[in-house]
Amino acid sequence: MARIVVIGAGMGAMAAAARLAVAGHRVAVFERGATYGGAVGRLERDGFGFDTGPGLLHLPAVYRDLFVKTGREPLESRVELTQVDPAARHVFADGTAVNLPNASRAGVLSALDEALGAGGGERWSALLVRAREAWDATRRPLLEEPLWADWRVLGRDPYPAVRRRGLFGPRGGKGPTTATLAEVARRELADPRLIALLESHALAYGFDPRTVPASAAVLPYMEQTFGSWYARGGMRALAEALYERCLARKVEFTFGAEVTGILQKDGRAAGVELTDGRVADAEFVVAGVDPVRLPGLCAGHEPWGEHDVRPALGAGDRATARLTVCLALRGTRPADAVHRTVVHAPDRAAELAGVFGDGHGLRTPCARPTVTVLRPDDPTTRPDDAHEAVTLTATVAPHGPVDWLDPEALERAAERMIERAEAAVPGLRERMLWRQVLPPAEGSLVPGPALAGQEGRFLRPGNRTRIPGLYGVGGWYHPGGGLAHAGMSGALVAGLIVNGDDWHGSE
């Protein structure tokens, strides 16, 4: 039985802790905040409840496996999961709206044909067939296995190349080519509404469709194939269940305890030092902290080698955050209300320039951004059935062009989001009791899932480090961000510690 220290109590860190504890290890978690769950938070006020992080789960099998492997109680015995149907309603710039059914390829094809005209569904389905090939090629190396030592092979984009004629084909003639997601969208979808549908999935994960590889098409594929799931009580209920599972497996938690250093002895991790001077000895240290902080915690010992994956964490990875507006409404939620509505920006180019820049480093606030509206049919989110809780989110740049510390700028941005959301909630302003705006903060930064292509620029640092006994876990490490990916990160770290660093993942 080894002593293991886990830094942080995010979803990936708790997933690792639970698995390590059930394997017989003694696990202690030190969290500098006051609670667990990381970005999976919840705001409660006047009987209303709102998710302040992820609002849906798209790959529930990850947490079902976690609960099966860490005890006899299945996930559904602790969390009431329901499929959201329709999975989403999309309102496009021209006013066209379409409800996309949950986990139904045929249903989505039919809905798109009906809303956009004959052929729209076929074009979308054809793109997702190619996305499935990318998924099949990368599912194991990007989700189920530790990051390969020869990670450069993942720098090639697995999205199937499309045969292309013309001057810019290989040798000026016919040949295969791959491209960014935006280029694939224009070439294969043509319809601006289908392009907006595809690009909105990238934007939701903080990716710029103009630069992200075409392999990002796996994001809508994953959602459409495995469905969208909601937990009664919000996603915070999933964090609570995981925390309780950790407690049941004798994991020790200390909150308000900031780790200031990772101790090393004989060249390997040997514990941690806390801000109050306490020391916790350990044979293994699992760091659920931002990779930018990790070298400082290692007292100058670089945890990555010259040839390891270490993305440009000061640039693209920090490009986006989430602006959230929580709305308390009077009046009963209509029976035909849709759980999730995406109201698309009328000017996609202006939105991307506002979030990511115009190519010259300039950002201008987008007056009419894409807004996601969440209206869960969940009694735990409201004081009674005569009220409704609605959450609005938009992807924004955390550092400019808006000063999010300026209350007036924050309110102006919230007003723009509410105006957009009226397309999803008729009479929204008349029903509003109050609103609370949650500005972009450290916990709302959006780390995207790891993607193949672009010479590895969208891969995450591996869970193993150069320092024996030190591992990285959570959304900023392999296999990247998102609820499902964080859970897989925990599984990978536990597998490496239990089975040794030569472990290759699921067989």
Secondary structure, DSSP 8 states (H G I E B T S, - for coil): --EEEEE--SHHHHHHHHHHHHTT-EEEEEESSSSSSTT--EEEETTEEEESS---BS-THHHHHHHHHT-SS-GGGTS-EEE-SSSEEEE-TTS-EEEE-TT-HHHHHHHHHHHH-TTHHHHHHHHHHHHHHHHHHHHIIIIIS---TTGGGGGS--S--EEE-STTSGGGSSEEE--BHHHHHHHHT-SHHHHHHHHHHHHHTT--TTTSBGGGGHHHHHHHHH--EEETT-THHHHHHHHHHHHHTT-EEEES--EEEEEEETTEEEEEEETTS-EEE-SEEEE-S-TTTHHHHTTT--SS-TTS----TTTGGGS-EEEEEEEEEES---TT--SEEEE--S-HHHHHHHHH-SSSS-----SS--EEEE----GGGSSSTTEEEEEEEEEE-SSSSS-TT-HHHHHHHHHHHHHHHTTTSTTHHHHEEEEEEE---GGG----B----GGGTT----SB-SSTTEEE-STTSTTBSSHHHHHHHHHHHHHHHHH-TT-----
